[in-house]
Amino acid sequence: MDILKQIEDYKPYNSQEEKDKEVFLKYLKTFDNYLSRDNEYGHMTSSAFVLNKERTKIIMIHHNLYNSWGWMGGHADGDSDLLHVAIKEAKEESGLKNIKAISENILILDTLSVLGHTKKGKYVSAH
């Protein structure tokens, strides 16, 4: 299923997600390169909450650039299968090999700003 259809079908959890859904739909209908970091206004990423089999524990990772703990995920970089992106990133970042999706549906829809930061000794602008 394509990203536009998935977001059109998504049922927002609250008023903030409703607004985020509107922004996503407008963005996807405006730009062709929304899967690429080349888009200066934004781009798609996909994340995964990795749980144990009993669903009683979650794996968090430390994000070195922002010195914070969070879930796993990464940039789509041209891949329109965001579930594939989430699983790939979770495997890469956790070192786990046997990761399976609990659901193929979008669970959370969120827009995030990315602040400028230093990466590999060089400053990376937010734009």
C-alpha positions as a printed Julia matrix, in Angstrom:
127×3 Matrix{Float64}:
  0.0     0.0    0.0
  1.36    3.42  -0.84
  2.17    6.01   1.79
 -0.52    8.45   0.67
 -3.25    5.78   0.96
 -1.94    4.64   4.37
 -2.09    8.17   5.74
 -5.48    8.88   4.17
 -6.83    5.74   5.9
 -5.12    6.5    9.24
 -7.44    7.28  12.16
 -5.81    9.99  14.31
 -5.53    9.33  18.04
 -6.02   12.96  19.1
 -6.28   16.52  17.77
 -2.5    16.85  17.34
 -2.41   13.74  15.14
 -5.38   15.12  13.2
 -3.35   18.25  12.43
 -0.23   16.17  11.66
 -2.32   14.07   9.24
 -3.44   17.23   7.43
  0.18   18.43   7.19
  1.37   15.03   5.91
 -1.32   14.83   3.24
 -0.63   18.37   2.01
  3.11   17.66   1.99
  2.77   14.36   0.08
  0.53   15.99  -2.51
  2.92   18.95  -2.93
  6.32   17.23  -3.28
  7.56   14.31  -5.36
 10.81   13.83  -3.39
  9.32   13.41   0.11
 11.3    10.16   0.59
 14.62   11.91   0.04
 16.79   13.97   2.35
 17.26   16.25  -0.68
 13.88   17.81   0.09
 14.76   20.92   2.1
 11.34   21.1    3.79
 11.27   17.6    5.22
 11.39   13.93   4.45
  9.93   10.64   5.65
 11.38    8.49   8.37
 10.03    5.35   9.98
 10.44    4.11  13.53
  9.92    0.92  15.49
  9.06    0.15  19.08
 10.82   -3.16  19.71
  9.17   -5.27  22.39
 10.01   -8.64  23.89
  7.74  -11.61  23.06
  5.6   -11.05  26.18
  5.28   -7.33  25.34
  6.4    -6.38  28.84
  9.69   -4.65  27.93
 10.84   -2.27  25.23
 14.35   -1.74  23.84
 15.51    1.87  23.8
 18.69    3.19  22.23
 20.88    6.13  23.14
 21.0     8.82  20.45
 24.53   10.23  20.56
 23.79   13.41  18.6
 21.09   14.56  20.99
 22.31   12.72  24.1
 18.87   11.2   24.68
 17.14    7.82  24.81
 14.53    6.86  22.24
 13.12    4.29  19.89
 14.82    2.97  16.77
 14.25    4.23  13.27
 15.71    6.12  10.39
 15.37    7.88   7.08
 13.39    6.32   4.23
 16.13    7.34   1.76
 13.95    6.52  -1.23
 12.31    3.36   0.17
  8.52    3.77   0.01
  7.92    0.67   2.17
  8.06    2.35   5.58
  7.45   -0.93   7.43
 10.56   -2.32   5.73
 12.48    0.82   6.76
 11.38    0.46  10.4
 12.35   -3.22  10.59
 15.67   -2.65   8.79
 16.58    0.21  11.12
 15.55   -1.76  14.22
 17.76   -4.67  13.18
 20.71   -2.4   12.39
 20.44   -0.35  15.57
 19.67   -3.19  18.01
 21.8    -5.97  16.52
 18.79   -8.29  16.76
 18.09  -10.53  13.78
 14.61  -11.89  14.49
 12.31   -8.85  14.44
  8.73   -9.24  13.25
  5.99   -6.65  12.87
  3.07   -6.82  15.28
  1.04   -4.76  12.82
  1.49   -3.53   9.26
 -0.51   -0.38  10.0
  0.78    3.03  11.0
  0.59    3.19  14.79
  1.61    6.81  15.34
  1.73    9.76  12.98
  4.02   12.58  14.04
  5.9    15.5   12.57
  9.21   16.32  14.19
 11.59   19.18  13.63
 15.27   18.37  13.43
 17.6    20.85  15.04
 21.01   21.61  13.64
 23.69   19.38  15.15
 27.28   18.21  14.84
 27.81   14.9   13.07
 31.22   13.35  12.42
 32.86   16.61  13.47
 30.85   18.8   11.04
 27.86   21.01  11.74
 24.71   19.85   9.95
 22.09   22.56   9.41
 18.44   21.86  10.17
 17.66   22.71   6.51
